[in-house]
Amino acid sequence: MTIIETGEDVRPAVALFHSLADQTRLAIIRRLMLGEQRVRDLVGDLGLAQSTVSAHMACLRDCGLVEGRNEGRQTYYSLSRPELMDTLVAAEALLTATGNKVALCPNYGNPEEAR
């Protein structure tokens, strides 16, 4: 079954897209698309506080989008499902196809910055 079918519960899809809608979480996911990362690596690469990265990583882990692998005292995080990369690639293609018009959306975009 798909969410397109009549009567199908769309709440899980809404939760998925909501988890991806945060700028920091999306930046973390994009870094994880390059390979395993530690929170420490992400802190340095993204210029964010360790507590901020850890909180977002916990959210992504709780959503089942990332997983951790312990090595000694370090935890290396990676994407838990390759379908997530496919979803983000499809989103990039959609943005390209629409000319990034979503940036002009008065509800979710930033029309002032898009011009």
N, C-alpha and C positions, 0 to 999 in steps of 0.2 A: 504494500500500500504506500501511497505517497500523500503528502499533505494537500495535494491538489484535489484529491477525491473529496466529494461532498461528505460533510460530517466529520472529516478527519480533524483531530485536535492539532492546532497549529502552535500551541503553547511551547512545546519543546523547540521548535524552529525559532520562535520569538526569543527564547532564552539563549539559544546559540548565537543569533545575530546581536543580541544585547551584549553578550560576553565579548564579541568582536568589535563592538561600537566604541570602546574606550581607546583613546589615542595611545596611551601607555601600553595597554595590553596588546594592541595591534603592533606596536613597535617591537615589543618583546617577541611576539610570534614571528614577525619578519626576521628578527635576528636568529631565532631558532630554526628558520627555514635554511639557514646556512650551516647548521650543525649544532651539536651539543654546546651548551653554555652553562656556566655557573652564575649564581646571583651576582657574585663579585665581578664577573666579566660584563654582565649587563649593566651593573652600576657604572662601571667605567665607560662603556660604549654609549650609554644613553644619557649619562650625566644626571642620574637620579639618585635619590637617597636609597640606602640599602633597605630601609623599612618600606619604602614605596614599592620597590621592585619585589620584595618578598611578599607583600600583600597582594599584588597583582598576580604573582606566580601562584600563590595559594588559590586564588580565584580560578585561574586557568586549570590548575590541577584538579580542583573540586568539580569543574565542568567536564573533566575527562579529556581536555585538549592537550595537556602536556603531562609528562611523566618524569620522574627523577630516578637516577641511577647513582647509588652511593659508591664512592671509591675513597676509602679511608674516611677522613673527616669532611670530605667534599661531596656535594651532590651536583651531578651533571644533569641538566634538564634538556629534554628533546620533545618534539612534537609526538604525540601518542598515536596519531592517525595520519597516514599520507593523504587522505581525502581532504584534510584541512588545507594542504598546499594547493590541491586542485581547486578548492573553493576560492582561495585568494587569487589564484591565477585567473579563474573565471570572472571574479570581481574586477580585476584589472582590465580584462578584455571588455567587460561591460562599460567600465568608465571610459575607456578609449572609444568604444563604439558610440557612446552618447556625448562625447566631447566634454566629459566631466560636468555635464549640466546639473548633476546632483549638488554641486557646489553652490548653485544658484537657488536651491530650494529654500524657501523662507522658513521652513520648519526645522530642517536638519543641516542645511548648508550654511555658508557664510557669504552671502551675496556681495558684501563690501569687499572682501578679500579676493573674490573670484573675478572681479573686473579689472 
